[in-house]
Each structure stands twice: as C-alpha cells, then as structure tokens.
Amino acid sequence: MSAHELAAIAKAMVAPGKGILAADESTGTIEKRFASIKVENTEENRRAYRDMLFSSKGLSQSISGVIFYDETLRQKSASGTPFVELLAKNGILPGIKVDTGAKDLALCPGEKVTEGLDNLARRCAEYAKMGAKFAKWRAVITIGQDMPSSTCIAANAHALGRYAAICQAAGLVPIVEPEVLMDGDHTIERCEEVTEWTLNAVYEALYLNRVTLEHSVLKPSMVISGKGCPRQAGDEEVAERTVRILKRTVPAAVAGIAFLSGGQSDEAATAHLNTMNRMFAGNLPWPLSFSYGRALQQPSLKAWKGSAANVAAAQAALLHRARMNSLACLGRYTADLEKQALAA
C-alpha cells in the first residue's frame, strides 16, 4: 500500500464526528461479558453477537472503523457476507488486533509486557490480504508501589515501536495503544506523571523504529484518578491534564488520537471526551476521537441477551452510544441528551 493510501486511511479513522468500535475481545474476555447476560460462549453466539453489532443500520454515521479479533475477521454475517465485506460496503474500515496479550514481565513482579512479535510480519501480510486496513496492539502499564518500573516502560515502548513498523511495512495503519490502567488508589497527579513518562518512551521507540507518524493513530488512556482514589477529579480537570500531557509528548504529525475508555462508565468516557473537545476546540494539532469497547457495547450487550428477538433494541442501544460519542468528538454532547434518549 502506498504512503498516500496509508495516510488517507489514518485520516479516515479519525474523521470529524467519528470514532472506532473496539470489538476485538479475546475468546476469554467475551466469555466474561457473555456470563453477565447468561449466554453460552460458543463460536456461533460470538458470531451472532458481532453480526448484530456490525449490521446496525446507520452505524457508519458515527463509526469509522471496527477492530476485529482473529476469529471475527474470518466469520460471516447471517446473510453469508464476510464481516470484512459487510463493513466495507457500509463505509467502515475493518481493523485487526494483532498482539497475543499481556504476559508477566520477567523479574518485574506485578508488571506485564505485551507479546506477539513472533511471526507478526507474516500475520500482518495475511490480514492485509484478507481486507484489514489497520491494526492494534495494546500495552499495559500498572501504577502501584514501585510501579511502573523503567524496565516495564522500556519493554512495552520497544514492542509498540517494533509492532508499528511491521504493520506499516505490511500496508496496515498501526493503532498504538499504551494503556495506563486506572486500577489502584493513585491520584490524578500520579497518573499524569506516569502517562507523560509512558508517551515520551513510546514516541522515542516509534522514532527509533522509523515509523511514519502520519500513518499512525494513538490510542491512549485519559489522565484520571485511580478507581480507589478518595478524590475523583472532575471533567474539566481530566480534560486539562490529559491535553497538557498530549501536547508535551505527541508530535503534531500523528494522524489523530482515539482514546480508550479503560473501565470508565459509558457516560463518563463520553463526558470526558466532550469536555476536551469543548475546551480546546481549534487549538490542537490532531483530532480527539474515541476507540471504545465496553463503553460502546455494554448497553447493547445487556439489551441483546443472546436473543434474536432483541436485536433491534440492542442495535438501537449501540447506535445511541455511538451517536453520543460522535457528538462528544465535536464538543456538542450534553447529559440532557442521555435523558431525552431514555424518555423516548
């Protein structure tokens, strides 16, 4: 794929008012989601659930791309159309999760390093041939006593750099995802410090691996208080601290920023994104968008409950959350819109 095509895909991924649906849960992760609605974790149920999501009419108005899991990339809709083709026909870019998960980091108790570089070039070439346009790799940074270590930061940054270079060589736009976990009782100040450290290391690694930033999208966590912290920062403080760190660390050449939700509630993730776009409209070098998984899917999953009779209601729930986050990309979301939707 040419440089022009890669740049166009990266730009389309963060088009105004659009974001990315992360539907790349591993078989183990989706089992937990299905357990919450008492649905058996079979391949057919996973296919039916993803089919419900991807066939939602009008999804492309708010969603630019979908991140698949390997199994999903190979599946078809009930009509027999491969999911990749179904999305492409509706103007949505198909993407693929290519890491193999976060594993224990040797000699660093409590810390993880993401694996999957072995055979990655071969897998990326296969995925590109199957129609994928972009890829995703998630690194996990934990805040705790004596954590993160410089070893953990360096190992994960290096892996992200290698991954991004391999993707671009194969003709895929890499989503670079360094997630600073919100688990813990750390303050927002500590989260800000660790996020700045992480992003500086990641962009140094991308530079050393000759990654073209215009052909990449960053998927960072927001700077927020730890879940167990007594003081939970408000929307404006989250927005100010998050944007400050992004300005310090993320080169202007990057195509865009699509935040992860990271365990925030559906509405909190939307409100935080909206506040950033409202406060800093026109004053940032890159668009601020979203790449949410649970924060987009959870209401839809609850409505679906594994039943074909509930597909319409489940799709309506997905379209609502996608629409709310689309408005947040433009700084036009309000809590009243949630109430109006519930009343409708």
N, C-alpha and C positions, 0 to 999 in steps of 0.2 A: 504494500500500500504506500502511496506517495506521501510526502510530507504535507502536501496541501490537503489530502484526504484525512490524514490523522488530525490536523489542526481543525478541520471542519467538524469532525466527529466530536472532538473535545469541546468545541464551542457549542455544538448542538446539545450536549449532555447538560449544560448549564444555561440553556436558553432562557430568556426572560419569562418568569412565571412558571417555570417547570423544574422538576426535580426527579430523582431516581428512586424507584421502588426496589428495595433490597429483599429479594425472595430467595436468598442463597443459603437458607438454613440447612445444616447438615442433617442426615437422617436421624442422628441422636437428638439434635436440638428440636427438630419438628416433632419428635416423639413427645417431648415435654409439653409443647404447645397443644398437641392433639389430646394429651392426657387431661388437660384443663377443661376440655369440652367432651371428654369421654368418647373419643373417636380412635379406633384402632390404627396403629401406624403401619399401614400396608402401602405397597407401591401404588396401587390403584387409588387409594384415598389421598395419597400425596399428589398424584396426577390430577385427580378431580378438584382438589383444593386449589392448586395452581391454575387449573383451567378456569375455575370460577374467577380468580383474580384477573388473569390475563385477557379474558373475553369481556370484561366490563366495558360497555359501550361508552365512549367519551373519555376513556382513561387518558388518551393522548393529549387532551387539553391541558392536563396538569403534570403528566409524567413523560419524561424524555427518554428514559431507558429503564430496563429491568435487569437486575443481577441474578443470574441463574446459578443453581448448584449443578454439578456434572450430570446427575441423573435427569434433572429437569430439562437440560439442554437437548437431551436425546428423546424426550417424550413428545406426545401429540395431544391435541385437543380432542374432544369427543367427536368432532367432525372429521378427524383424521388428518388435520393440518398440523404439521410440526409447530411447536410453540415459537420457534425462531421465526418461521414464516408468518405466523399469526400476528406477532408483534410488528414485524417489518411492514406488513400490509397496512397496519394501523399507524404507521409513522413513529413507532417506538423502537429504540435501539436495543438489541439484545447484548447482554454482557455476561461474564462468567467469573465466578470465584475460583482462583487457581491455587491458593495456599492449602496446605493439608492440616492446618490447625496449630494452635499454640501449645508447645510442649515444655516440660520442665527444663530450665536453663541450668546446665551443669555448674556446680559449685556456687550457685546463687539461690539459696532456699527461698521459696515463695515467688520466684520470678519465672517468666516464660519467654521463649523465643519461638517465633513462627517458622515452621518448616514447609518444605515443598519446592525447593530449588532444584532438586534432583529431577532430571527429565523435563524440566519446565519448558525448555525451548521446543521439545517435541510436542508437548501437550498444547502449548500456545499455537503452534502451527496447525494442529488438528482442530482446535477450537475456531481459529480464524477461517479454516476451510469449511467448517460447519455453519458459519454465518455470524459468529460473535464479532462485535466491533470494539469492545473494551473489556478490561479485566479488573479484578480487585484482589488485594492482598491486605490482610488485617494484622497489625502488630498490637500487642497488648502491654501497656505499661501500668504497673501497680504502684500506688502510693501507700507506704506503711513505714514502720520503724526501719531505718537504714535502707529504705527503698524509695525510688528506684536506685540501682547501682549504676555506675558508669559502664559496667560490663553489659548490663541489660540494654541500656540506651544504645550503646555502640553496636551490639549484635543485631538488634532489631532494625536500626537505621541501615546497616550494611545489607541486610536481607531485602529491605524495601528498595534500596538502590539497585541491587542485582536484578530483582524481580522486574522493576520498571524498565530497565534497559533491555531485558529479554523480551518483554512484551512489545516494546517499540520495534525491536528487530523483527518480530513476527507480524507486525502490522496491526497491533492492538493498542488502544489508548489505555494506559495504566491509571487506575484509581489508587492513590497512595493513602493508606488508612492507618495512621498511628493513633490508637485509642488510649488516652489516659483515663483509666477506669474511675468511676465515681464511687465505687465501693470504698468504705472506710469513713473515719471521722475527721479527715483532714479539712483544713479551712480552704476557702476560695483562694486565699493568698498563696498557699502551698500548691494548689492546683495550677495557678498561674505560673509559678516558678518552674514546676516540672514540665508544663506544656511548652514553655519557651525553650527549655533545655532540649526537649524531645524534637521540636520542629527545627531548631538550629542544626542538630545532629542529622536529621533526615535530609535537609537540603544540602548539607555538605556531602552526604553519601550520594545523592542524586547527581550532584556536580561531578564527583569523582568517577561515577559510572556513565558519564556522558549522556545523561538523559536530557531530552529536549523538553523543556518545561511547558512550552506552548502546546505540546501534545500530551498533557497530563492534567489530571484533576486531583485536588487534595480533598480527603475525607477526614477531617479532624473532629475531635471531641470539643465541646464547648468548655470554657473555663467556668466551672460551677463548684459549689460547696460539696464536700463528700456527703454521702447519704446520711451518715451518722453524726454529722457536724451539728452542734446546737444552733448555730447561726446559719440559716439558709439565705443566701444572697438573693436580692430581688432581680427582676428582669433587666432593669437599666444597668445595674452593677455587672451582671453577667455579660451584657452587651458591650459595655465599656472595656472590661478586662479582656474579653475574648478578642475584640477587634484590635485592641492595643498590641496584643501578642502576635496576632496575624500580621499586622503592619511591620512589626520588628523582624519577623522571621521568614515570611513567604514572599518570594520575588514577584514583581508585578507581571512577569511573563507567564505565570501559571494561568491556565485557561479559566479556572474557576474553583470555587470552594463549595463542596456539598457536605454539610455537617451530618454526622451520625447522631442518633438520638441517645444512645448509650444508657438506656434504662430510665430515662426521664418519662414522665407521664405523657400521653398523647398531646394534651393541650399545652403542657409546659414546653415541650420541644417546639411546638408551633409558635407559642408566645415569645420565646427567646429569639427565634429566627426573625420574627416580625419586628421585634424591638431593635435588633441590629440594623435591619434594612430601613426602618423608620428613622433611626437616629443618624445613620451615616449615608443616607441616600445621596448618590452622586459624588461621594468623597472617597471611594475605594477603587483600587485598580482592577479588581476582579469581582464578578457577581457572587453573592452569597445565596446558596441554594440548600437543598436537603437531599440526603440519601438515607431514608428511614426504612427500617424493617418493621419491628414490633409497633412503633408509633404510627405506622400507616395500617398495618394488618390487624391489630388486636380487636378493634370493634367489628371488623368483617369476620374474623375467625369466630367470635362469640355469636354473631348472628347466624353463621353458616351451620354450625353444629353437625356437620357431616351429612346434611340432608339436601337433596336436590330441590326440595320444596322451599328451601330458604335461600336459594341462590340469588334471587332478585334483591332481597333485603340485605344480604351480605355484600353484594356489589354496590348497593346504594351507600352502605356504610364506608366502603373503601373510597368511593368517589367523593363522598363528603370530606373525609380526612385529606385526600389528595387536593381537593379544592381549597381547603383551609390553609394548607401549606403553600399552595400556589399563591394565594393572596399574601401570605407571610413573606414570600420572595419579593413581593412588590411593596411591602410595608403597609398593606391595606387590611390586615386581619384584625378583628375585634372579638372579644369574648361574647358580645351580643350575637354574633353570627352563629356561635355554637348553640345558644339558647333558641334562636329562631329555627335552627335545624331540628332541635328536639321537639319544638312545638308543632312543626309541620307534619 
